[in-house]
Amino acid sequence: MGAKIKLVVTLPNDLGGMLHESERTVLRDAGEDSVTLAQAMWVGWHYGRQYTPARKYPKSQRGTSLGAWKYRTNFTEQPFGIQIINNAKIKKRDGKKKNGGQYSTKSVGKQYAAYITRVGDVDPEWMEVWKQIKKDVLKKAQQDLLEEVLNNIGRDRVTKELRPRDIKAATEKFTIT
């Protein structure tokens, strides 16, 4: 079972069309600021030293979840918003164990970031990151976005109807009783 972190911020109101570029910029900036904040908080890991005896983690795995923070935007359909994601995956471990055996590959490729917890904490670290993003990034982004929406109130919004790319997407099953 994998554990990807996916934090979603959506706009609750129907704006009646596509976002203007200035509004999209606010959301992009919020995404970038969220990733920067998450990466700044996602440091200082002990990598097994807290256990007795200390566990050894491969150097190739260290920093994987730090670099996995990214964001995605959704500007094409309602609800508009951003996603802050960490989908770090366990890498294959090179070398052999002290007893000469191979390292297990059972977990290779599985996502793990949602499980990362600091020593002595009960809650996973992503919860602290999310609290800080809401406090430091999203409050300002919400104010900036409201300001941009108000600035664009007199401008027409483009509306687009996107056609499904495959016939299954345009199919709805129902029964008549």
C-alpha positions in Angstrom: 0.0 0.0 0.0 1.4 3.4 -1.0 1.1 6.7 0.8 1.1 9.7 -1.3 0.4 13.2 0.1 -2.2 15.1 -1.9 -3.4 18.4 -0.4 -6.2 20.0 -2.5 -7.3 23.7 -2.5 -10.4 24.4 -4.5 -12.4 27.6 -5.2 -15.9 27.2 -3.9 -17.7 29.6 -6.2 -18.7 29.2 -9.8 -17.1 32.2 -11.6 -19.1 31.5 -14.7 -16.1 30.8 -17.0 -12.4 30.4 -17.2 -10.0 32.2 -14.8 -8.3 35.3 -16.0 -4.5 35.2 -16.2 -4.1 37.4 -13.1 -6.2 34.9 -11.1 -4.3 31.9 -12.5 -1.0 33.7 -11.5 -2.3 34.0 -7.9 -2.9 30.2 -7.8 0.4 29.4 -9.4 2.2 31.6 -6.9 0.4 29.9 -4.0 1.4 26.5 -5.4 5.1 27.6 -5.7 5.0 29.2 -2.2 3.5 26.0 -0.8 6.2 23.8 -2.2 8.9 26.1 -1.0 7.4 26.1 2.5 7.0 22.3 2.5 10.6 21.8 1.4 11.8 24.2 4.1 9.9 22.3 6.8 10.8 18.8 5.4 14.4 18.7 6.7 16.3 17.4 9.8 15.5 13.8 9.5 17.5 11.3 11.7 17.3 8.4 9.2 17.1 5.6 11.8 19.5 7.0 14.5 16.6 7.1 16.9 16.4 3.3 17.0 18.5 1.0 19.2 20.5 -0.3 17.4 20.4 2.5 14.8 18.9 1.5 11.5 20.8 2.2 8.3 19.0 3.8 5.4 20.5 3.9 2.0 22.1 7.2 1.0 20.4 7.0 -2.4 17.0 7.2 -0.6 17.8 10.2 1.5 16.2 13.4 0.3 13.9 11.6 -2.0 10.7 12.9 -0.3 12.2 16.4 -0.1 12.6 16.7 -3.8 9.2 15.1 -4.5 7.2 18.1 -3.4 5.4 19.7 -6.3 2.1 21.4 -7.2 -0.5 21.1 -10.0 -3.1 23.5 -11.0 -6.6 23.0 -12.4 -7.7 25.9 -14.5 -9.8 24.1 -17.2 -12.8 22.9 -15.3 -14.7 23.6 -12.0 -13.7 23.4 -9.3 -10.6 25.5 -10.0 -7.7 25.1 -7.6 -4.3 23.7 -6.8 -2.9 20.5 -5.5 0.2 20.2 -3.4 1.7 16.7 -3.8 4.5 14.6 -2.5 4.5 11.2 -4.2 8.1 10.1 -3.2 8.7 6.4 -4.0 11.0 3.9 -2.3 14.1 3.3 -4.4 15.8 0.0 -5.0 18.6 -0.5 -2.5 22.0 -1.5 -4.0 24.5 -3.8 -2.4 24.0 -6.7 0.0 23.1 -7.1 3.6 25.9 -7.9 6.2 24.8 -11.6 6.0 25.4 -11.5 2.2 21.7 -11.6 1.3 19.9 -9.3 -1.0 17.7 -6.4 0.1 14.0 -7.0 -0.4 12.5 -5.3 -3.4 8.9 -5.8 -2.1 8.4 -2.1 -1.3 10.3 -0.6 -4.2 8.2 1.9 -6.1 5.7 2.3 -3.3 4.8 5.8 -2.1 5.7 6.5 1.5 5.7 10.3 2.2 2.4 10.3 4.2 4.0 7.9 6.8 6.9 10.2 7.6 6.7 11.2 11.3 9.2 13.0 13.5 10.7 11.3 16.5 8.3 11.7 19.5 5.4 13.0 17.3 2.2 11.1 16.9 0.9 12.8 13.7 2.6 12.5 10.4 4.8 15.5 9.4 2.6 16.4 6.4 -0.1 17.5 8.9 2.3 20.1 10.3 3.2 21.2 6.7 -0.5 21.6 5.8 -1.2 23.7 8.9 1.7 26.0 8.0 0.6 26.2 4.4 -2.9 27.2 5.4 -1.6 29.8 7.8 1.3 31.3 5.8 0.3 30.8 2.1 -3.4 30.2 1.7 -4.6 33.2 3.7 -2.6 35.6 1.6 -3.6 33.8 -1.6 -7.2 34.0 -0.7 -7.0 37.7 -0.2 -5.0 38.2 -3.5 -7.4 36.0 -5.4 -10.4 37.9 -4.1 -8.7 41.2 -5.1 -8.1 39.9 -8.6 -11.6 38.5 -9.1 -12.9 42.0 -8.0 -10.5 43.7 -10.4 -11.8 41.5 -13.3 -15.5 41.8 -12.5 -16.2 43.9 -15.6 -14.3 41.7 -17.9 -15.9 38.9 -19.9 -15.0 35.4 -18.9 -14.3 32.8 -21.6 -16.4 29.7 -21.3 -15.3 26.4 -23.0 -17.1 23.2 -23.4 -14.5 20.4 -23.5 -15.5 17.4 -25.4 -14.6 13.9 -24.1 -11.7 12.2 -25.8 -13.2 8.8 -25.6 -16.8 7.6 -26.1 -16.9 6.0 -22.7 -16.6 9.4 -21.0 -19.7 10.5 -22.9 -21.7 7.5 -21.9 -24.2 7.3 -19.0 -25.9 4.1 -18.1 -29.4 4.2 -16.6 -32.3 1.9 -16.1 -36.0 2.5 -16.6 -38.2 0.7 -14.2 
